[in-house]
Amino acid sequence: MLTFTPEQRRRFAADIDGDYRPKTKKTIALVGLMGSGKTALGKRLAVALSRPFVDSDTIIEEETGLPIRNIFEISGEAKFREIEHKTILSQLNGSPVILSTGGGAFCNPNTRAAIKAHAISVWLDAKPTDLLHRIGNTSSRPLLNIGDPLKILDDLRQQRMADYLQAELHVKTGRHSLRLSMKKMLNILEKNSYIEVLSNKNDK
Ligand code: S3P
């Protein structure tokens, strides 16, 4: 679980256009490809809703003491998915958080079923060129280091689309600013009665 410094809190709050309160007691799980904005938007959503922020990859790295790319190298992807599944299950069993999941987590049928049963799933979607633009340096993403990253992201998006489409809510993050993506995500959460708007900065 990540705690923010007052400076981070201020920075994240600058991308939030109002005051909001969760109406759900469920965890909100962000799913989608690498570079779709799960971590950046997840941290801002956590500040907006005063909920803790948790990143499944970070927990895995803390608990194993290894960077994700080393887990892939040493133990392989199948073992990583097993660890990822257990990590996400234990988060879903705890108090509600904003959970950023690794890009492949929602494509594991067992992990997806658990998220769908216990959390509100939000798919953040963007085109491969936008994803790669946001990722920048691919060295910490083992799946992108085995060929042309743009082609890999394109293939992964096609392979995983049917899984991501099973998420409850969809937000297109494209190349939008974090502020605009936050607005879209908060609007969708509000329309679905998962949060309430206490005040809107545009009204002030
Ligand atoms: C992966 C995405 C990564 C990380 C691992 C595998 C994937 O997480 O879990 O490298 O399968 O798409 P991010 O989506 O947070 O980069």
Residues whose N, C-alpha, C, O or C-beta is under 5 A from the ligand:
A	BS01	S3P	G32 L33 M34 G35 D57 I68 T101 G102 G103 G104 S140 R141 P142
